Amino acid sequence: MTRANLLKKACAVALTFMACSLNTTTSVKAADAGTIGVRSGILDFVDDPWSKPQGHGDEAARFLPDGLLVIKDGIVKECGPYDATISKYPGLDVTTLKNRIVVPGFVDGHIHFPQTRVLGAYGEQLLPWLLEWVFPEEMKYKDPAYAKVGINNFFDNLLANGTTTVQDYGTSFESAIGEYFDEADRRHMRVICGLSGLDRNAPEGMCLTPQAFYDGSKRLIEKYHGKGRNLYCIVPRFAYGDSDEMLSACGKLHKEFPDCWINTHVSENPTETRNAAAEHHCKDYLGCYEKYGMVGPKFTAGHGVWLSNDEFERLHKAGAAISFCPNSNTFLGSGYFRLGKATDPAAPVRLTFGTDMGGGNSFSMINVLNQAYKIGMCNNTLMDGSVDPSKKNDAEGERNKLNAMRAFYSATLGGARGLYLEDKIGNFNPGKEADFVVLDWNGGPMATKWHQTLIVKEGDSPKNIDQAAKLLFGVMAVGDDRAVDETWVYGKRLYKRGAATPVAAVETKHENN
Amino acid sequence: MTRANLLKKACAVALTFMACSLNTTTSVKAADAGTIGVRSGILDFVDDPWSKPQGHGDEAARFLPDGLLVIKDGIVKECGPYDATISKYPGLDVTTLKNRIVVPGFVDGHIHFPQTRVLGAYGEQLLPWLLEWVFPEEMKYKDPAYAKVGINNFFDNLLANGTTTVQDYGTSFESAIGEYFDEADRRHMRVICGLSGLDRNAPEGMCLTPQAFYDGSKRLIEKYHGKGRNLYCIVPRFAYGDSDEMLSACGKLHKEFPDCWINTHVSENPTETRNAAAEHHCKDYLGCYEKYGMVGPKFTAGHGVWLSNDEFERLHKAGAAISFCPNSNTFLGSGYFRLGKATDPAAPVRLTFGTDMGGGNSFSMINVLNQAYKIGMCNNTLMDGSVDPSKKNDAEGERNKLNAMRAFYSATLGGARGLYLEDKIGNFNPGKEADFVVLDWNGGPMATKWHQTLIVKEGDSPKNIDQAAKLLFGVMAVGDDRAVDETWVYGKRLYKRGAATPVAAVETKHENN
């Protein structure tokens, strides 16, 4: 090799190194068109940490201190240690993300898009809050122009918070649901949404007749369900807001479209819980949905704060899910969900975690994990026998404690399982859709950075799963949405923290297909 | 007037307008050396909103849509409507802050500086959490070099969160307490701190003999109490960690230095509460401090989650205070403080709100208000009779609800009253020390801005107290520490959001006096 060539080679190495250290893409010629690589610390889950013996939750996770995620046309092709994997893909376009942990995109099991603007509104328990704040705002979505602005705003917020999949309650206006699916499709996001069925205890403008609801739902299912990444849920909004006829229309749709999801609420607030069961002449709240044959796989009931042990057992047997929404449950004063009960290995109930934005006052699933931890810790204390010895239950108490493994599982693979989407999303197994979040463990308030140096020195990265888990706990306990550095959907970066223009607006100019 | 003069005048007006709209200081010649003005929306309190009839809390507040705060040598000279006030101060240096609300600096009634790095550490209730995380970190502060780094970090965090006054529990090392007071003095901050008395149920390195504690406290009191803005608190850390002899030493110091504060913990965790009373042979936790004559004015007990009605009554009669720390109470699973009980107008207990950083996982008093709201809402539901009719108490339930007026009062004048500092800080009455926070109501996660346009249009400012209160509720419910745009201490700006260098580091290069 001549001197000139040696110099050239040294420069090339130096330039590659500089590019890597700046978290940029090294755009060498791609070996295979449409195939890209992302090099970073990578963490995902293959199992439920609650199913492992206490202290062994990390056996449900995989951590690659220096991993390579290979993606072809939006789908995970392979995920492995960088050194062992890169050799199979000569010339691969690799984006290197230093001092970051890549985790699967967050799954928000419970959200209401038309409440984007009224999230965190003051002062009432569930029922008056709906009447005073929520329904007046939702009614604006009858206007397609307003709906378009709100829906764009909503999706921008999801991406800024690392959320790539949601199950949404929609609203009463068919045109807004159409716009929602169109916008999700423009961003190639995996979402579940549907027309919201409500015909009583709500303002007239929010109500649909059961027949209008049935017809509208059917049209939307036929147009959108299974098209691109869109999925449809039948939405009996909540039994207290639904007549027998409305629930019956939902049951009928479920029979005709058994492939669709069902998304509703159960036992959120004590007054609502009592009223719903009484009005439907059922022994409990869950019974209102069972009566119409809806409680089974792909059925999610939001909240479940006031469920009886018997209802937990029936949800378990049916393979149905609860969505745990700790921010909402406290913001609306609904109560403290029994996480340790739902995760009982003898009778586990499928779970998603949800923001319930706007009853929840934040779009951030990281913030949800923070509040879930706090509720779990209080439940833990209430079950240690120190307040009431008759309530002592160490096993359930312990399961309330949300360590980092349980937390990030719940926001990723756990959420996917809760939604029966584990064949499509939730981890980086080959064939999964490549949705992921790039976490900066120093993101958050000023206090975060020094805190995290207890785990790894400034500039260093985690070398093992124990360090990664501790950093992730710091993200959820001290950090917040600022930890989300980038959000990638279907193999494309749609959000970059601090970017002048939302990346989504720039990169989603493709055709609606 | 000639044409040239007219042009000059027009330019001057235009330049003034530009300067204002950029939130900069118009540096015309000062009428009076050392006197400055701050023009902005200004909100403060003159009374306790809980003392007003329901819905009339805003009668306890003052709001100036376009106000002028005049400050001379760190002290408020006047605060009034801009138009009516500016004419009295020709040539005043005015800093104009557009689209902002200036409120008094936040008072954090309960904080632990040596826990800065371990805030939000995983997984235990109070007693094991102290042993596993807190004491090992605190012991590092024996080393003056480490203490210096930690203390600087601590004060930077306070300022970034708008906190200008704290009551701190200190630690067991006299040199660290000295450094704390020196640093507070360099920043001219009004703080209360003291040597922490602990002699059992803690690692040996954290313990002091009662005599060593007495001697160290005395030296520190003589050196620091009342020097500059520094104030001293005698710290029986918590009865469970203190022998009879240690509590007796605290009582002795209290007799010799009746002007000093007393800062301790009470009834935080149910196990701790039972143990403390039992070990001191008292009928309840508060009794441990009463036994040594400490419970009176300027006595603060942190938490009070598990206080009996009788203890509330005794605290009220004694004129003593509780510090309510909702983040800590949930993060450590301690329980749900009865805010509505403490604010009973028939027997109110003085209150501060506190972060309890590091048992609380945030430095932000805004975040504290957010969590206090949530706990209050849950308490409210539990008292409406829907869960247990025997617990129905609408009046106490209602007082748990933390609207914006109650919240920002609690973080400002309420905190000052809780600490018996209302003659010095807490609002903008003439003669008060000029500590304040400049709030950007759009600060916070991406969702904040559109939410706030429900109250005032983009670019507009609140025109009345109702709008100001609603924006402030948005700050606490949807926003976070990012709402703190600037923090001023004793008439000087010590923090500016997004500034490359902490302003404090630049502007505090004056002599330690």
Interface residues (C-beta under 8 A of the other chain):
Chain A: T116 R117 V118 L119 G120 A121 Y122 G123 Q125 N153 D156 N157 A160 N161 N269 P270 T271 R274 N327 T330 F331 L332 G333 S334 G335 Y336 M357 N361 S362 F363 S364 N370 Q371 Y373 K374 I375 G376 M377 C378 N379 N380 T381 L382 D384 S386 V387 K401 N403 A404 P445 M446 A447 W450 H451 T453 L454 K470 F473 G474 A477 V478 D480 D481
Chain B: T116 R117 V118 L119 G120 A121 Y122 G123 Q125 N153 D156 N157 A160 N161 N269 P270 T271 R274 N327 T330 F331 L332 G333 S334 G335 Y336 M357 N361 S362 F363 S364 N370 Q371 Y373 K374 I375 G376 M377 C378 N379 N380 T381 D384 S386 V387 K401 N403 A404 P445 M446 A447 W450 H451 T453 L454 K470 F473 G474 A477 V478 D480 D481
